Amino acid sequence: MENMGETEGLRTNSTLICAPIMADTVDQMLVHMNSAKSSGADLVEIRFDTLKGSSGTHEDIKTLIESCPLPTLFTYRPTWEGGQYDGDEQSRLAALKLAMELGADHIDVELQAVDEFKNLTRGDKPTKCKLIVSSHNYQNTPSLEDLESLVARIQSTGADIVKIATMAVDITDVARIFHVTAHSQVPIISMAMGERGLISRLLSPKFGGYLTFATLGRGKESAPGQPTIRDLLGVFNFRQIAPDTKVYGIIGKPVGHSKSPMLYNKAFRSIGFNGVYVHLLVDNVKNFLETYSSTDYAGFSCTIPHKEAVVECCDEVDPVAKSIGAVNCVIRRQDDGKLYGCNTDYVGAITAIEDGLRASGVQDGSNGSPLAGRLFVVIGAGGAGKALAYGAKAKGARIVIANRTYERARELAEIIGGKALSLADLNTYNPEDGMILANTTSIGMQPNIDETPVSKEALKSYALVFDAVCTPKITRLLREAGECGALIVTGVEMFIGQAYEQYEKFTGLPGKHLRSYLGRLWQSIDRLGYSWKMGQHGRSSFQDPSYLMLYTETEGFKAAREQGSDHFNYCLCIICIFGFLMVKIDCCHMLFFCKIVLGIK
């Protein structure tokens, strides 16, 4: 374990963060440049091709370069290389030459145009200015041999910095980008575009990349897959990523909605653990694990739809996970590189459901669980469905499996020892009152938030309804269940329970580190005397979380975060991700509250 520093500004790598500046006018660009500086960027890319009506005038270029508060990278990208300039090539190259002469710190010239540009400049270039020679492939990522040949071609032009950008068709494409980055003999900017290529940008410091591009905000990307500066610094601890940093991540499809990186990276940072946790959009889990086989890729959370397929990829599987037939956590042993799979889903989900029942006054059965003897209906026969069915059965519940495909429901029911239904039959299934319903499918997940697996009328027979979907926290299923009088338990609570388990497996440290933070938060709430937001049936929001994560997007919250220490940030992150503390307080009270929690004077 290596301490990576306690302050936001401390950095352990030299990889720069470059903010693309795109706007219609020079004045707008100047505003964005100042925003880039305040956001933490190291330099800006002036995308001159995005200006409307500009003819490459001396005055515009001079103003942009001389008024910029950060070092500059001047780009005038033509349409034939993915940019917006469609005018005369000589005028474009002349503007690049002018930018170089007026003090730009870097200029980007396309490989296809670099010979013509060098003829124009006669090889003269200010010492201060670094020539980036770039190549962009928006279709795919070539073979390793072709990439190495491309890098050599660019290097032979006399480039100070090589830049290659390809399109990631599969996440395994990024491994080739990492290889050429790590073995480049000159400074290199390399990335695989698109969501599947995100890790090429996040992990650039690990492999020695010269810079990575990050935007001022969502919707301001200059190329597909760029993260925001805020996420790079605040979520992924970009400044602290080093060659020996261990990589963890969540494997899924879709996966961009997951809040796991926010949780784990804040926790890693708070204890000085040298690891980074990233989103991994994976199409084929077997190919992914075979490609990223180094012990540097140390552990993974596994979500829909890979929980069952990953079982066969593991060298060893925990007996419980083997019985369930699904793995949601994979650890790569550091001594021999073998993969160990286990399942923490059922622990988190069953504990959350039991806590919900106990909070409503339901007594434990003879086996110590309030689930004993209850009819427990599981929607879904995939990995998560198997996990919950197994966990509920172990607690003494009677199991019913409902699935769109009846055959899959029947197969699981036979293994578990329960009854099978088609999902359509569930709407008329009401053999008794007081049942438990658990949705383990992605029905109702963003963006399909109007979908629900069962009719509202059918929900009247259930005492408690659980939904494994985390985004949104309150799905249509949960909302309608609450309106019918049922207790509701969200996927966030399952997420918390399994997060404790995985945190311990990733770090080798006890999960009490996370628990202690939560305990201090609860105690401080009681001490401050704030009232809970109550649910429709008088339940506290511990059982009915709904909106606090939205608070992170308000200006007040942002201001509070910027004022606080790293531990303060971590504390706020815990509050927002866990969605427990539905307290209506303003920014000043939030700051005061967290200071009390952490004992900050």
C-alpha positions as CSV (number, residue, x, y, z in Angstrom):
1,M,0.0,0.0,0.0
2,E,1.4,3.3,-1.0
3,N,0.3,6.6,0.4
4,M,-0.7,8.8,-2.6
5,G,-1.1,12.1,-0.8
6,E,-3.8,13.8,1.1
7,T,-4.4,17.0,-0.8
8,E,-6.3,17.4,-4.1
9,G,-3.4,19.1,-5.9
10,L,-0.6,16.6,-5.1
11,R,0.4,14.6,-8.2
12,T,2.5,11.6,-8.7
13,N,2.6,11.6,-12.6
14,S,3.5,14.1,-15.3
15,T,0.6,13.4,-17.6
16,L,-1.2,16.6,-18.5
17,I,-5.0,17.3,-18.6
18,C,-5.9,19.2,-21.8
19,A,-9.3,20.8,-22.1
20,P,-10.6,21.2,-25.7
21,I,-12.0,24.7,-26.2
22,M,-14.7,24.9,-28.8
23,A,-17.0,27.9,-29.3
24,D,-18.6,30.1,-32.0
25,T,-16.7,33.3,-31.0
26,V,-13.3,34.3,-29.6
27,D,-15.0,35.9,-26.5
28,Q,-16.7,32.6,-25.7
29,M,-13.4,30.8,-26.1
30,L,-11.8,33.1,-23.6
31,V,-14.5,32.5,-21.1
32,H,-14.0,28.7,-21.5
33,M,-10.3,29.0,-21.1
34,N,-10.7,30.6,-17.7
35,S,-13.2,27.9,-16.8
36,A,-10.6,25.3,-17.8
37,K,-8.0,26.8,-15.5
38,S,-10.3,27.0,-12.5
39,S,-11.4,23.4,-13.2
40,G,-7.8,22.1,-12.9
41,A,-6.7,21.7,-16.6
42,D,-3.0,22.0,-17.3
43,L,-3.4,23.3,-20.9
44,V,-6.1,24.0,-23.4
45,E,-6.6,22.9,-27.0
46,I,-7.8,25.9,-29.1
47,R,-10.1,24.3,-31.7
48,F,-9.8,27.1,-34.1
49,D,-12.0,25.2,-36.7
50,T,-15.0,25.6,-34.4
51,L,-15.1,29.4,-34.6
52,K,-17.9,30.7,-36.8
53,G,-17.0,33.1,-39.5
54,S,-13.3,33.3,-38.7
55,S,-10.9,33.4,-41.6
56,G,-7.8,32.7,-39.5
57,T,-7.1,36.4,-38.9
58,H,-3.9,37.5,-37.2
59,E,-5.9,39.3,-34.5
60,D,-8.1,36.4,-33.5
61,I,-5.2,34.0,-33.2
62,K,-3.1,36.5,-31.3
63,T,-5.9,37.3,-28.9
64,L,-6.6,33.6,-28.2
65,I,-2.9,32.8,-27.6
66,E,-1.9,35.9,-25.6
67,S,-5.0,36.0,-23.5
68,C,-5.1,32.4,-22.5
69,P,-4.3,31.8,-18.8
70,L,-2.9,28.3,-19.6
71,P,-0.4,26.8,-22.1
72,T,-2.0,26.3,-25.5
73,L,-2.3,23.6,-28.1
74,F,-3.5,25.1,-31.3
75,T,-5.6,22.9,-33.6
76,Y,-7.3,23.8,-36.9
77,R,-8.8,20.4,-37.8
78,P,-10.1,19.9,-41.4
79,T,-13.3,18.0,-42.2
80,W,-11.2,15.2,-43.8
81,E,-9.7,14.4,-40.4
82,G,-12.9,14.8,-38.3
83,G,-12.8,18.6,-37.8
84,Q,-15.1,21.4,-38.9
85,Y,-12.8,23.4,-41.3
86,D,-13.7,22.9,-45.0
87,G,-11.9,25.8,-46.6
88,D,-8.6,26.3,-48.5
89,E,-5.8,24.1,-47.2
90,Q,-3.1,26.8,-47.7
91,S,-5.0,29.2,-45.6
92,R,-5.4,26.6,-42.9
93,L,-1.7,25.7,-42.8
94,A,-0.8,29.5,-42.8
95,A,-3.0,29.9,-39.7
96,L,-1.1,27.1,-38.0
97,K,2.2,28.7,-38.9
98,L,1.0,32.0,-37.5
99,A,-0.1,30.4,-34.3
100,M,3.3,28.9,-33.9
101,E,5.0,32.2,-34.5
102,L,2.7,34.0,-32.1
103,G,3.6,31.8,-29.2
104,A,1.4,28.7,-29.2
105,D,3.0,26.1,-26.9
106,H,1.9,23.2,-29.2
107,I,0.5,22.9,-32.6
108,D,-1.3,19.9,-34.0
109,V,-0.6,19.0,-37.7
110,E,-2.2,16.0,-39.3
111,L,0.2,13.3,-40.6
112,Q,-1.4,13.7,-44.1
113,A,-0.5,17.5,-44.1
114,V,2.8,17.6,-42.2
115,D,5.1,17.5,-45.3
116,E,3.3,20.4,-46.8
117,F,3.4,22.3,-43.5
118,K,7.1,21.7,-43.2
119,N,7.6,23.0,-46.7
120,L,5.7,26.1,-45.8
121,T,7.7,26.7,-42.6
122,R,11.0,25.6,-44.2
123,G,11.6,23.6,-41.1
124,D,11.8,26.7,-38.9
125,K,10.0,26.4,-35.6
126,P,10.4,28.3,-32.3
127,T,12.1,26.2,-29.6
128,K,9.2,26.8,-27.3
129,C,6.6,25.3,-29.7
130,K,6.2,21.5,-29.8
131,L,5.0,20.0,-33.0
132,I,2.3,17.3,-32.5
133,V,1.8,15.1,-35.6
134,S,-1.5,13.4,-35.4
135,S,-3.5,10.5,-37.0
136,H,-7.2,9.9,-36.4
137,N,-9.0,6.7,-37.3
138,Y,-12.8,6.9,-36.6
139,Q,-13.6,3.4,-37.8
140,N,-11.5,1.0,-35.7
141,T,-8.2,0.3,-33.9
142,P,-5.7,-1.4,-36.2
143,S,-3.5,-4.4,-35.3
144,L,-0.5,-3.9,-33.0
145,E,1.8,-4.2,-36.0
146,D,0.0,-1.5,-37.9
147,L,-0.1,0.8,-34.9
148,E,3.6,0.4,-34.3
149,S,4.2,1.1,-38.0
150,L,2.0,4.2,-37.7
151,V,3.9,5.5,-34.7
152,A,7.2,5.0,-36.5
153,R,5.9,6.9,-39.6
154,I,4.8,9.8,-37.4
155,Q,8.1,9.8,-35.5
156,S,10.0,9.9,-38.8
157,T,8.4,13.2,-39.7
158,G,10.4,14.9,-36.9
159,A,7.4,15.2,-34.6
160,D,8.2,16.3,-31.1
161,I,5.0,14.5,-29.9
162,V,3.2,11.6,-31.6
163,K,-0.6,11.5,-31.5
164,I,-2.8,8.6,-32.5
165,A,-6.5,8.4,-31.9
166,T,-8.4,5.3,-33.0
167,M,-12.0,4.0,-32.4
168,A,-12.5,1.2,-29.9
169,V,-14.8,-1.3,-31.4
170,D,-14.1,-3.6,-28.3
171,I,-12.5,-2.8,-25.0
172,T,-9.7,-5.2,-25.8
173,D,-8.6,-2.8,-28.6
174,V,-7.3,-0.5,-25.8
175,A,-4.7,-3.1,-24.8
176,R,-2.9,-2.3,-28.1
177,I,-3.0,1.4,-27.4
178,F,-1.5,0.8,-24.0
179,H,1.3,-1.3,-25.6
180,V,2.4,1.4,-28.1
181,T,2.1,4.1,-25.4
182,A,4.3,2.2,-23.0
183,H,6.9,1.4,-25.7
184,S,7.0,4.7,-27.5
185,Q,10.5,6.3,-27.8
186,V,9.1,9.8,-28.0
187,P,6.4,11.6,-26.0
188,I,3.0,10.2,-27.2
189,I,-0.7,11.1,-27.0
190,S,-2.7,8.0,-27.6
191,M,-6.3,7.1,-27.1
192,A,-9.1,4.8,-28.2
193,M,-12.3,6.8,-28.8
194,G,-15.8,5.9,-27.7
195,E,-17.2,4.5,-24.4
196,R,-15.3,1.2,-24.9
197,G,-12.1,3.2,-25.0
198,L,-12.6,5.2,-21.9
199,I,-9.9,3.5,-20.0
200,S,-7.3,4.6,-22.6
201,R,-8.0,8.1,-21.3
202,L,-8.3,7.4,-17.6
203,L,-5.2,5.2,-17.4
204,S,-3.0,7.3,-19.6
205,P,-0.6,8.2,-16.7
206,K,-0.1,4.5,-15.9
207,F,1.5,3.9,-19.3
208,G,3.3,7.3,-19.6
209,G,1.0,9.2,-21.9
210,Y,1.9,12.9,-22.6
211,L,-1.6,14.2,-22.0
212,T,-5.2,13.2,-22.0
213,F,-8.2,15.2,-23.2
214,A,-11.0,16.1,-20.7
215,T,-13.9,18.4,-21.2
216,L,-15.4,21.2,-19.2
217,G,-18.7,19.4,-19.0
218,R,-21.1,16.9,-20.5
219,G,-21.9,17.7,-24.2
220,K,-18.7,19.6,-24.8
221,E,-16.6,16.7,-26.1
222,S,-14.3,17.2,-29.1
223,A,-14.2,13.5,-29.7
224,P,-16.3,10.5,-28.5
225,G,-15.6,9.1,-25.0
226,Q,-13.9,12.1,-23.4
227,P,-14.4,12.3,-19.6
228,T,-14.9,15.6,-17.8
229,I,-12.1,17.3,-15.9
230,R,-14.3,17.1,-12.8
231,D,-14.5,13.3,-13.2
232,L,-10.8,12.8,-13.9
233,L,-9.8,14.7,-10.8
234,G,-12.7,14.2,-8.4
235,V,-13.7,10.6,-9.3
236,F,-10.7,8.8,-10.8
237,N,-7.9,10.4,-8.8
238,F,-6.1,11.1,-12.1
239,R,-3.1,13.0,-10.5
240,Q,-2.3,10.0,-8.3
241,I,-2.2,7.2,-11.0
242,A,1.3,5.8,-11.4
243,P,2.9,2.9,-13.3
244,D,2.4,0.6,-10.3
245,T,-1.2,1.6,-9.7
246,K,-3.5,-1.4,-9.5
247,V,-6.5,-1.3,-11.8
248,Y,-10.0,-2.4,-10.5
249,G,-13.3,-1.9,-12.3
250,I,-16.9,-2.8,-12.9
251,I,-17.5,-5.1,-15.9
252,G,-20.9,-4.7,-17.5
253,K,-23.0,-3.7,-20.5
254,P,-24.4,-1.1,-19.9
255,V,-22.0,0.2,-17.3
256,G,-21.7,4.0,-17.6
257,H,-24.5,4.6,-15.1
258,S,-22.6,2.9,-12.3
259,K,-21.7,5.0,-9.3
260,S,-19.1,2.3,-8.1
261,P,-16.1,4.3,-9.3
262,M,-17.1,7.3,-7.2
263,L,-17.4,5.1,-4.1
264,Y,-14.3,3.0,-4.4
265,N,-11.9,5.7,-5.6
266,K,-12.9,8.0,-2.8
267,A,-12.3,5.1,-0.3
268,F,-9.0,4.2,-2.0
269,R,-7.8,7.7,-1.7
270,S,-8.8,8.2,1.9
271,I,-6.6,5.3,3.0
272,G,-3.7,5.9,0.5
273,F,-4.4,2.7,-1.4
274,N,-2.6,2.7,-4.7
275,G,-5.5,1.6,-6.9
276,V,-8.0,3.1,-9.4
277,Y,-11.5,1.8,-10.1
278,V,-13.0,2.4,-13.6
279,H,-16.0,1.7,-15.8
280,L,-15.4,-1.3,-18.1
281,L,-17.9,-1.7,-21.0
282,V,-17.3,-5.3,-21.9
283,D,-19.0,-7.3,-24.7
284,N,-17.2,-10.6,-24.1
285,V,-16.0,-11.2,-20.6
286,K,-13.8,-14.1,-21.5
287,N,-11.9,-12.1,-24.1
288,F,-11.6,-9.2,-21.7
289,L,-10.0,-11.3,-18.9
290,E,-7.7,-13.1,-21.3
291,T,-6.5,-9.8,-22.8
292,Y,-6.0,-7.9,-19.5
293,S,-4.2,-10.8,-17.8
294,S,-1.5,-8.9,-15.9
295,T,-1.7,-8.8,-12.1
296,D,-1.9,-5.0,-12.5
297,Y,-5.6,-5.7,-13.3
298,A,-6.3,-6.8,-9.8
299,G,-10.0,-7.1,-9.3
300,F,-13.4,-6.6,-10.9
301,S,-17.0,-6.2,-9.9
302,C,-19.3,-8.0,-12.4
303,T,-22.8,-6.9,-13.3
304,I,-25.4,-7.5,-16.0
305,P,-25.1,-9.4,-18.3
306,H,-21.8,-11.2,-17.4
307,K,-22.4,-12.7,-13.9
308,E,-23.1,-16.2,-15.2
309,A,-20.5,-16.2,-18.1
310,V,-17.7,-15.1,-15.8
311,V,-18.0,-18.2,-13.7
312,E,-16.4,-20.3,-16.4
313,C,-13.5,-17.7,-16.7
314,C,-12.4,-18.2,-13.1
315,D,-9.7,-20.6,-12.0
316,E,-11.5,-21.0,-8.7
317,V,-15.0,-20.2,-7.6
318,D,-16.3,-19.9,-4.1
319,P,-18.7,-22.8,-3.2
320,V,-21.6,-20.4,-2.6
321,A,-21.1,-18.7,-6.0
322,K,-20.8,-22.1,-7.7
323,S,-24.1,-23.1,-6.2
324,I,-25.7,-19.9,-7.3
325,G,-24.1,-20.2,-10.7
326,A,-23.2,-16.5,-10.8
327,V,-20.1,-14.4,-9.8
328,N,-20.2,-10.7,-9.1
329,C,-16.7,-10.2,-7.8
330,V,-13.4,-11.5,-9.4
331,I,-10.0,-11.2,-7.7
332,R,-6.7,-11.8,-9.5
333,R,-4.3,-13.3,-7.1
334,Q,-1.0,-11.4,-7.0
335,D,1.2,-14.4,-6.5
336,D,0.1,-16.5,-9.4
337,G,-2.3,-14.4,-11.5
338,K,-5.2,-16.9,-11.0
339,L,-8.8,-15.6,-11.0
340,Y,-10.9,-16.2,-7.9
341,G,-14.7,-15.6,-8.2
342,C,-17.3,-15.1,-5.5
343,N,-20.8,-13.7,-5.0
344,T,-21.5,-10.8,-2.7
345,D,-24.9,-9.9,-4.2
346,Y,-27.0,-12.2,-2.2
347,V,-25.5,-10.9,1.1
348,G,-26.2,-7.3,0.3
349,A,-29.7,-7.9,-1.0
350,I,-31.0,-10.3,1.6
351,T,-29.6,-8.2,4.5
352,A,-31.3,-5.1,3.1
353,I,-34.6,-6.9,2.8
354,E,-34.4,-8.4,6.3
355,D,-33.6,-5.0,7.7
356,G,-36.6,-3.5,5.9
357,L,-38.9,-6.2,7.4
358,R,-37.5,-5.8,10.9
359,A,-37.8,-2.0,10.7
360,S,-41.6,-2.5,10.0
361,G,-42.0,-4.7,13.1
362,V,-41.8,-8.1,11.5
363,Q,-40.3,-10.6,14.0
364,D,-37.6,-13.1,13.2
365,G,-38.6,-16.7,12.6
366,S,-37.1,-19.6,14.5
367,N,-34.1,-19.5,12.2
368,G,-33.3,-15.9,13.1
369,S,-34.7,-14.4,9.9
370,P,-38.0,-12.5,9.2
371,L,-38.0,-14.2,5.8
372,A,-38.6,-17.7,7.4
373,G,-41.8,-19.2,5.9
374,R,-42.6,-16.3,3.6
375,L,-43.4,-16.6,-0.1
376,F,-40.5,-14.9,-1.9
377,V,-41.1,-14.1,-5.6
378,V,-37.9,-13.4,-7.6
379,I,-38.3,-11.7,-11.0
380,G,-35.4,-12.8,-13.3
381,A,-33.5,-16.1,-13.7
382,G,-30.1,-14.6,-14.4
383,G,-27.1,-14.2,-12.1
384,A,-28.7,-11.8,-9.7
385,G,-32.0,-13.8,-9.6
386,K,-30.1,-16.9,-8.8
387,A,-28.2,-15.1,-6.0
388,L,-31.4,-13.8,-4.3
389,A,-33.3,-17.1,-4.7
390,Y,-30.4,-18.9,-3.1
391,G,-30.0,-16.4,-0.3
392,A,-33.8,-16.3,0.5
393,K,-34.0,-20.1,0.4
394,A,-31.2,-20.3,2.9
395,K,-33.2,-18.0,5.2
396,G,-36.2,-20.3,5.1
397,A,-38.3,-18.6,2.5
398,R,-40.5,-20.4,-0.1
399,I,-39.3,-19.5,-3.6
400,V,-41.1,-18.6,-6.8
401,I,-39.2,-17.7,-9.9
402,A,-40.8,-15.5,-12.6
403,N,-39.1,-14.9,-15.9
404,R,-40.0,-13.8,-19.4
405,T,-38.8,-17.2,-20.6
406,Y,-40.6,-19.8,-18.6
407,E,-38.1,-22.5,-19.4
408,R,-35.3,-20.5,-17.6
409,A,-37.6,-19.9,-14.7
410,R,-38.4,-23.7,-14.5
411,E,-34.7,-24.6,-14.6
412,L,-33.8,-22.3,-11.7
413,A,-36.9,-23.3,-9.7
414,E,-35.9,-27.0,-10.0
415,I,-32.4,-26.2,-8.8
416,I,-33.5,-24.1,-5.9
417,G,-36.6,-26.2,-5.0
418,G,-39.4,-23.7,-5.8
419,K,-42.1,-22.9,-8.2
420,A,-41.8,-21.3,-11.7
421,L,-44.0,-18.7,-13.5
422,S,-43.9,-16.8,-16.7
423,L,-43.6,-13.1,-16.2
424,A,-47.0,-12.6,-17.8
425,D,-48.6,-14.9,-15.2
426,L,-47.2,-12.8,-12.3
427,N,-49.9,-10.2,-12.8
428,T,-52.6,-12.6,-11.7
429,Y,-50.5,-14.5,-9.1
430,N,-51.8,-13.7,-5.6
431,P,-52.0,-16.9,-3.6
432,E,-51.6,-15.1,-0.3
433,D,-51.0,-11.7,1.2
434,G,-47.7,-10.5,2.8
435,M,-45.4,-11.9,0.0
436,I,-42.0,-10.5,-0.8
437,L,-41.2,-9.4,-4.4
438,A,-37.6,-9.0,-5.7
439,N,-36.9,-7.6,-9.2
440,T,-33.4,-8.6,-10.4
441,T,-33.8,-7.6,-14.0
442,S,-32.9,-4.3,-15.7
443,I,-36.6,-3.5,-16.3
444,G,-37.1,0.1,-15.3
445,M,-33.4,1.1,-15.5
446,Q,-32.5,4.4,-17.1
447,P,-33.4,5.3,-19.8
448,N,-36.4,3.0,-19.7
449,I,-37.8,4.5,-16.5
450,D,-41.4,4.1,-17.4
451,E,-41.2,0.3,-17.6
452,T,-42.2,-2.0,-14.8
453,P,-42.2,-5.8,-14.6
454,V,-45.5,-6.2,-12.9
455,S,-48.8,-4.3,-12.8
456,K,-49.7,-2.0,-9.9
457,E,-52.8,-4.0,-9.1
458,A,-50.7,-7.1,-8.5
459,L,-48.5,-5.3,-6.0
460,K,-51.3,-5.1,-3.5
461,S,-50.5,-8.7,-2.3
462,Y,-46.9,-7.8,-1.3
463,A,-45.6,-6.7,2.1
464,L,-42.2,-5.7,0.7
465,V,-40.9,-5.0,-2.8
466,F,-37.2,-4.8,-3.6
467,D,-35.7,-3.6,-6.9
468,A,-32.0,-4.3,-7.8
469,V,-32.0,-1.3,-10.2
470,C,-30.0,1.6,-8.8
471,T,-30.7,4.2,-11.5
472,P,-33.1,5.6,-10.8
473,K,-33.2,4.8,-7.1
474,I,-37.0,5.0,-7.0
475,T,-38.1,3.0,-10.0
476,R,-41.7,2.9,-11.3
477,L,-42.0,-0.5,-9.6
478,L,-40.9,0.9,-6.2
479,R,-43.1,4.0,-6.6
480,E,-46.2,2.0,-7.3
481,A,-45.4,-0.5,-4.6
482,G,-45.2,2.3,-2.1
483,E,-48.5,3.7,-3.3
484,C,-50.0,0.3,-2.7
485,G,-48.8,0.3,0.9
486,A,-45.7,-2.0,0.6
487,L,-42.4,-1.4,2.2
488,I,-39.8,-0.7,-0.5
489,V,-36.1,-1.5,-0.5
490,T,-33.9,0.0,-3.2
491,G,-31.0,-1.3,-5.2
492,V,-28.8,1.3,-3.5
493,E,-29.1,-0.7,-0.2
494,M,-28.1,-3.9,-2.0
495,F,-25.2,-2.0,-3.5
496,I,-24.0,-0.9,-0.1
497,G,-24.1,-4.4,1.4
498,Q,-22.1,-6.0,-1.4
499,A,-19.7,-3.0,-1.5
500,Y,-18.5,-3.8,2.0
501,E,-17.7,-7.3,0.9
502,Q,-15.9,-6.3,-2.3
503,Y,-14.0,-3.5,-0.6
504,E,-12.4,-6.0,1.8
505,K,-11.5,-8.4,-1.0
506,F,-10.0,-5.6,-3.2
507,T,-7.9,-4.0,-0.4
508,G,-7.3,-6.7,2.0
509,L,-8.6,-4.3,4.7
510,P,-11.7,-4.6,6.9
511,G,-14.9,-3.1,5.6
512,K,-15.3,-1.4,9.0
513,H,-13.4,1.5,7.4
514,L,-16.6,2.3,5.4
515,R,-18.9,1.3,8.2
516,S,-17.1,3.6,10.6
517,Y,-17.8,6.6,8.3
518,L,-21.5,5.7,8.1
519,G,-21.7,5.2,11.8
520,R,-20.3,8.7,12.5
521,L,-22.7,10.2,10.0
522,W,-25.7,8.6,11.7
523,Q,-24.5,9.8,15.1
524,S,-24.0,13.3,13.9
525,I,-27.5,13.4,12.3
526,D,-29.0,12.5,15.7
527,R,-26.7,15.1,17.5
528,L,-27.7,17.9,15.1
529,G,-31.4,17.0,15.5
530,Y,-32.4,17.2,11.9
531,S,-35.7,15.6,11.0
532,W,-35.9,12.7,8.6
533,K,-37.8,12.9,5.3
534,M,-40.7,10.5,5.9
535,G,-42.1,8.1,3.4
536,Q,-45.8,8.0,2.5
537,H,-46.5,5.4,5.2
538,G,-44.6,7.0,8.0
539,R,-41.4,5.1,7.3
540,S,-38.0,6.9,7.5
541,S,-36.2,7.5,4.3
542,F,-33.8,4.8,5.3
543,Q,-36.4,2.6,3.7
544,D,-37.5,5.2,1.2
545,P,-34.5,7.0,-0.4
546,S,-35.4,9.2,-3.4
547,Y,-33.6,12.3,-4.3
548,L,-30.4,13.3,-2.4
549,M,-28.0,12.3,-5.2
550,L,-29.5,15.1,-7.2
551,Y,-28.2,17.5,-4.5
552,T,-24.7,16.8,-5.8
553,E,-25.6,18.8,-8.9
554,T,-26.7,21.9,-7.2
555,E,-24.4,25.0,-7.0
556,G,-24.6,25.0,-3.2
557,F,-23.2,21.5,-3.0
558,K,-20.4,22.2,-5.5
559,A,-19.4,25.3,-3.4
560,A,-19.3,23.2,-0.3
561,R,-17.2,20.5,-1.9
562,E,-14.7,23.0,-3.2
563,Q,-14.3,24.5,0.3
564,G,-13.6,21.2,2.0
565,S,-10.8,18.8,2.6
566,D,-10.3,15.5,0.9
567,H,-11.9,13.6,3.8
568,F,-14.8,16.1,3.6
569,N,-15.2,15.2,-0.1
570,Y,-15.2,11.5,0.8
571,C,-17.8,12.1,3.5
572,L,-20.1,13.9,1.0
573,C,-19.6,11.2,-1.5
574,I,-20.7,8.5,1.0
575,I,-23.8,10.5,1.8
576,C,-24.8,10.9,-1.9
577,I,-24.0,7.5,-3.1
578,F,-25.6,5.6,-0.3
579,G,-28.7,7.7,-0.5
580,F,-29.5,7.2,3.1
581,L,-29.4,10.6,4.6
582,M,-32.4,12.4,3.1
583,V,-31.9,15.5,5.1
584,K,-33.2,18.9,3.8
585,I,-30.3,21.2,4.7
586,D,-28.6,23.9,2.8
587,C,-24.9,24.2,1.8
588,C,-23.7,26.0,4.9
589,H,-25.4,23.4,7.2
590,M,-24.0,20.6,5.1
591,L,-20.5,22.0,5.6
592,F,-21.1,22.4,9.3
593,F,-22.5,18.9,9.5
594,C,-19.6,17.3,7.8
595,K,-17.1,19.2,10.0
596,I,-18.8,17.8,13.1
597,V,-18.7,14.3,11.6
598,L,-15.0,14.5,10.9
599,G,-14.0,16.6,13.9
600,I,-12.7,19.5,11.8
601,K,-12.3,22.7,13.6
